Amino acid sequence: SGDSIQAANSGLMERVAREIGRDQHQGHFQRWHTTFLILGIIIFFTHVTIFVLLRLQFSQAVAFWIPRSTMFVLIFGTIYRARDGSFAPRNIAERPVWSIWIGYLSALAVVNLLIVIGGFEEDALFPLASALSGFAFVAMAGHIWGGSAIAGVAFFLLAPITTLFPTIAPLLFGTMYLITVVAISQHYRRAAG
């Protein structure tokens, strides 16, 4: 009859867009935008340092463990300072976020242990860390900002790329973290302003 076919307003793409834009606990995380940005910068520069140390032919143990140990100290210090001297979740919105990231860090610690005791090269970490990061950000999307799911998928896509290009894997991983955390930071900065 010549009439065009139109999808109903509740189509798949509209639902996906609505879920990505959803942020059920926006008010609880608005003050975190600066902290997220600082964390992204710490993670990025740590991975640039790893890349540079490897290019300068430092041992993998030195190139990986010293920058990453420093990174974790800086991350914990930044979070401790941002939370006025407390690590414990302060409200019901923070509890799942803490659970996700404690689970992520615990799994990452086990992966690191397996790499060390298994005699694997340290660069085997980046595909696994990318997959774990993907999981963490997808899990976050179900609780806080839905846009975190896009970051999770990007980390899943990054995992095989870091396997194919192990020389630049630290740069790829650090850059993906910076992009992700800047996006989250900007989301909460706009919400606060």
Buried (B, 14 or more C-beta within 10 A) or exposed (E): EEEEEEEEEEEEEEEEEEEBEBBEBBEBBBEBBBBBBBBBBBBBBBBBBBBBBBEEEBEEEEBBBBBBEBBBEBBEEBBEEBBEEEEEBEEEBBEBBEEBBEBBBEBBEEBBEEBEEEEEEBBBBBBBBBBBBBBBBBBBBBBBBBBBBBBBBBBBEBBEBBBEEBEBBBBBBBBBBBBBBBBBBEBBBEBBE
